[in-house]
Amino acid sequence: MTIHASFEGFTKRRGKRLTVEDLTFDVPAGRVVGLIGPNGAGKSTALGGLTGLVEATSGRATVFGTAYRSLKRPAVHVGVNLDGMEVEPGLTGRRHLQICQLAAGVSRENVERVLEIVDLAAHADRKVRDYSLGMKQRLGIASAVIGNPRLLVLDEPANGLDPAGIVWLRGFLRRFAESGGSALVSSHQLMELEQIAHDVVILKQRTLFQGPLEQVKALGGGSLESAYFKILADAQ
């Protein structure tokens, strides 16, 4: 099995506070892995650790067997869209993607390609300030795939999407995984995650569960939501 991302005993302390402890799991090729947990559970720290924004106190998080910071052209390997990655509101969607394309070191054809992928071609020349929340979310995903990466790291990708957008996101992630890509998706929307994830990691500073979606659902009588709250309650 080809592994695209891996956490090996990843631990992060901020002063005396333990943010994440001994996080260990893999993101294999062809799989969508859902990362879930309550607010403050350490999900953002984990995603930051994987993408070079957070340095581990101990353990490590790697992509394609190395640290993200060691990648010479990270955008062609890993597509990232995290909470807080803001877009200059005075830019058009197309201009923002052209900047991402230049930074990624890929051809300009990629801009039009990703605009079509996220269904923003008709709105590409509008200022980002005039985009809806859902359109901004699609633009963030377009930014993540501009380099045609094999791994996606997405934080709350369904946030702000309307029903049609959510259906689109499901299809997009399924096709991405079927083509040999992988995705690590952090989300609070458990019912939506149930539609797209192959594997689930439940985190609350430490790993409470990791495994296939069907395995965790069985713990909750066939429901991810029920299993999630049961696992959290048992961990108290």
Secondary structure by P-SEA (a helix, b strand, c coil): ccccbbbccbbbbccccccccbbbbbbcccbbbbbbbcccccaaaaaaaaaccccccccccccccccccccccccccbbbbcccccccccccaaaaaaaaaaaacccaaaaaaaaaaaccccccccccccccaaaaaaaaaaaaacccccbbbbccccccccaaaaaaaaaaaaaaaaacbbbbccccaaaaaaacccbbbbbcccccccccaaaaaaaacccaaaaaaaaaaaac
